Amino acid sequence: MAEFVHALLAWLNDVFVQSFDAWVALGFIAQICFTMRFVVQWIASERAKRSVMPIAFWFFSLAGGSLLLIYAIQRKDPVFIAGQGFGLIVYVRNLWLIANEYKAALPNPD
């Protein structure tokens, strides 16, 4: 058991301490942005007592997705690049639809 614990601690040190650099820091910041979108959505839904998708969800999605795409490009991870690249299209489109909805709701100055 002691060997297992020692090997696990050595692995954790290698992964989380020895390999830590500015890119890993960016990856963690991106992941925090991505996580915040769910926190914001959860709080908004709890307050409304129904499922709500606030605009902040899409902005956190855009921020986290953009940073994760940069991170994935630097890491040369094709799966991550494709996933985040497609996600950004969805986030931008949703923000575009929301902006159009707000514009349509404005009074028409005829």
BAZA-821538 format. One record per residue (C-alpha): residue in three letters; x, y, z. Coordinates in steps of 0.05 Angstrom, whole numbers, plus 32768, in hexadecimal, padded with zeros to 4 digits. Layout:
PAKOL, res, x, y, z
PAKOL, ALA, X, Y, Z
...
% end
This chain:
PAKOL, res, x, y, z
PAKOL, MET, 8000, 8000, 8000
PAKOL, ALA, 8039, 802F, 8010
PAKOL, GLU, 8056, 8025, 7FCA
PAKOL, PHE, 8013, 8036, 7FAB
PAKOL, VAL, 800D, 8076, 7FD5
PAKOL, HIS, 8055, 8089, 7FC4
PAKOL, ALA, 8049, 807D, 7F79
PAKOL, LEU, 8008, 80A5, 7F7B
PAKOL, LEU, 8029, 80DF, 7F9F
PAKOL, ALA, 8063, 80DE, 7F6D
PAKOL, TRP, 8031, 80DE, 7F33
PAKOL, LEU, 8009, 8117, 7F51
PAKOL, ASN, 8049, 813F, 7F5C
PAKOL, ASP, 805E, 8132, 7F14
PAKOL, VAL, 801B, 8145, 7EF6
PAKOL, PHE, 8007, 8180, 7F23
PAKOL, VAL, 8049, 819D, 7F3B
PAKOL, GLN, 8082, 818B, 7F0C
PAKOL, SER, 805B, 8198, 7ECC
PAKOL, PHE, 803C, 81D9, 7EE5
PAKOL, ASP, 804B, 8214, 7EB7
PAKOL, ALA, 8026, 8251, 7E9B
PAKOL, TRP, 8000, 8224, 7E6A
PAKOL, VAL, 7FE6, 81F8, 7EA2
PAKOL, ALA, 7FD2, 8237, 7EC9
PAKOL, LEU, 7FAC, 824F, 7E8B
PAKOL, GLY, 7F8A, 820B, 7E87
PAKOL, PHE, 7F74, 8210, 7ECF
PAKOL, ILE, 7F5A, 8258, 7EC5
PAKOL, ALA, 7F34, 8240, 7E88
PAKOL, GLN, 7F16, 8206, 7EAF
PAKOL, ILE, 7F01, 8235, 7EE7
PAKOL, CYS, 7EDC, 8260, 7EB3
PAKOL, PHE, 7EBB, 8222, 7E97
PAKOL, THR, 7EA6, 820B, 7EDC
PAKOL, MET, 7E8B, 8251, 7EEE
PAKOL, ARG, 7E58, 824C, 7EB6
PAKOL, PHE, 7E38, 8211, 7EDA
PAKOL, VAL, 7E3A, 8235, 7F1D
PAKOL, VAL, 7E19, 8272, 7EFE
PAKOL, GLN, 7DE4, 8247, 7EDD
PAKOL, TRP, 7DD6, 8220, 7F1D
PAKOL, ILE, 7DCE, 8260, 7F47
PAKOL, ALA, 7DA0, 8280, 7F13
PAKOL, SER, 7D76, 8241, 7F10
PAKOL, GLU, 7D71, 823B, 7F5C
PAKOL, ARG, 7D5B, 8284, 7F61
PAKOL, ALA, 7D26, 827B, 7F2B
PAKOL, LYS, 7D11, 8236, 7F44
PAKOL, ARG, 7D15, 821E, 7EFB
PAKOL, SER, 7D4C, 8210, 7ECA
PAKOL, VAL, 7D6A, 8251, 7EB1
PAKOL, MET, 7DA3, 825E, 7E81
PAKOL, PRO, 7DBE, 82A4, 7E92
PAKOL, ILE, 7DE7, 82CC, 7E60
PAKOL, ALA, 7E23, 82C6, 7E8E
PAKOL, PHE, 7E23, 827B, 7E7F
PAKOL, TRP, 7E33, 828A, 7E36
PAKOL, PHE, 7E68, 82BE, 7E47
PAKOL, PHE, 7E8B, 828E, 7E77
PAKOL, SER, 7E85, 8258, 7E41
PAKOL, LEU, 7EA5, 8286, 7E0E
PAKOL, ALA, 7EDD, 829A, 7E3E
PAKOL, GLY, 7EEB, 8254, 7E56
PAKOL, GLY, 7EE5, 8236, 7E10
PAKOL, SER, 7F14, 826A, 7DF2
PAKOL, LEU, 7F49, 825F, 7E27
PAKOL, LEU, 7F42, 8214, 7E23
PAKOL, LEU, 7F49, 8217, 7DD7
PAKOL, ILE, 7F8A, 823F, 7DDF
PAKOL, TYR, 7FA2, 820C, 7E12
PAKOL, ALA, 7F8F, 81D2, 7DE4
PAKOL, ILE, 7FB2, 81F1, 7DA9
PAKOL, GLN, 7FF1, 81FB, 7DD2
PAKOL, ARG, 7FED, 81B2, 7DEA
PAKOL, LYS, 7FDF, 819B, 7DA2
PAKOL, ASP, 7FA2, 8172, 7DB6
PAKOL, PRO, 7F76, 8168, 7D78
PAKOL, VAL, 7F3B, 814C, 7D9F
PAKOL, PHE, 7F3B, 8187, 7DD0
PAKOL, ILE, 7F45, 81B9, 7D97
PAKOL, ALA, 7F0A, 819D, 7D6F
PAKOL, GLY, 7EDD, 819B, 7DAC
PAKOL, GLN, 7EEC, 81E1, 7DC4
PAKOL, GLY, 7EEB, 81FE, 7D7E
PAKOL, PHE, 7EA5, 81E4, 7D72
PAKOL, GLY, 7E8E, 81FA, 7DB7
PAKOL, LEU, 7EA3, 8242, 7DA8
PAKOL, ILE, 7E76, 8243, 7D6B
PAKOL, VAL, 7E3B, 822E, 7D97
PAKOL, TYR, 7E4B, 8262, 7DCD
PAKOL, VAL, 7E53, 829B, 7D9B
PAKOL, ARG, 7E13, 8287, 7D77
PAKOL, ASN, 7DEB, 8286, 7DB9
PAKOL, LEU, 7E06, 82CB, 7DCC
PAKOL, TRP, 7DF4, 82E4, 7D86
PAKOL, LEU, 7DAC, 82C9, 7D8D
PAKOL, ILE, 7DA6, 82EA, 7DD1
PAKOL, ALA, 7DBE, 832D, 7DB5
PAKOL, ASN, 7D8C, 8328, 7D7C
PAKOL, GLU, 7D55, 8319, 7DAD
PAKOL, TYR, 7D66, 8357, 7DD6
PAKOL, LYS, 7D69, 8382, 7D97
PAKOL, ALA, 7D25, 836A, 7D82
PAKOL, ALA, 7D08, 837B, 7DC6
PAKOL, LEU, 7D20, 83C3, 7DC3
PAKOL, PRO, 7CEC, 83F7, 7DB2
PAKOL, ASN, 7CEC, 8409, 7D68
PAKOL, PRO, 7CFB, 8455, 7D61
PAKOL, ASP, 7CCE, 8460, 7D24
% end
